[in-house]
Amino acid sequence: MHILLTRPLEDSKKLILMLHSMNHKVSHLPLLQIKKVEIPEIDFSQFNGIIFTSANALKNLDISKVNKNIFCFCVGHATERIAKESGFQNIFCADGNVNNLKELILQNFDPKIGSILYVSGEIVSYDLQKDLISEHYVIKRVINYTAIPNENLDINFLTDIKSSPPDMVFIYSENSARAFLNIIKKYKLDNIWMDTNLMCIGEKASSTLNDIKWKKIFLFNPGEEEFLLYKI
């Protein structure tokens, strides 16, 4: 089976090795380049909770002065894993869905406890801060990275994709979906995906690519990639 992965190499290494060990062909096209945004020093003592809506938000934050017993809310298992490796002890994980993350916060963090630090990228698909403020939470949002779309394809990669379209493509965010659609349009690849299964995290990502003719579209959570191989 030919599988196209689209996360940065750092986030894809383990999955690439696993798929290779299963004798699958793997192509890699990182759709977004993550760039750290410099931020003023944060007084973490002001906060009783911290929210990470992506693994990149955690990777790009200096947490040396963070109390690791703080309420730590993570959007998904990849972020949760990094939080555990970073020493956080009081972690709540929302299985990759920001709406579920909001409910998790509502259920486990009383606004009377104190303020929450919300760390995220520049572009978010859901205004979590606004929703939590409407629920009487005190939130400070810090943007510590931005995602720059990849707009160009290597000629050898382009030739390979055209001659051997992937059986599966994994898309991990709405931003990635937009970047992928732009590449499809730029290189006139609209008509090569009819036998390809599109795997998306979230309906917003899948709806961005709905106009392309796919074999099937599946929604999944991070960590389910291997399981999805047996669904097609």
Buried (B, 14 or more C-beta within 10 A) or exposed (E): BBBBBBBBEEBBEEBBEEBEEEEBBBBBBBBBEBEEEEBEEBEBEEBBBBBBBBBBBBBBBEBEEBBEEBBBBBBBBBBBBBBBEBEBEBBBBBBBBBEBBBEBBBEEBEBEEBBBBBBBBEEBEBEBBEBBEEEEBBBEBBBBBBBEBBEEBEEEEBEBBEEEBBBBBBBBBBBBBBBBBBBBEEBEBEEBBEEBBBBBBBEBBBEBBEEBEBEEBBBBBBBBBEEBBEEE
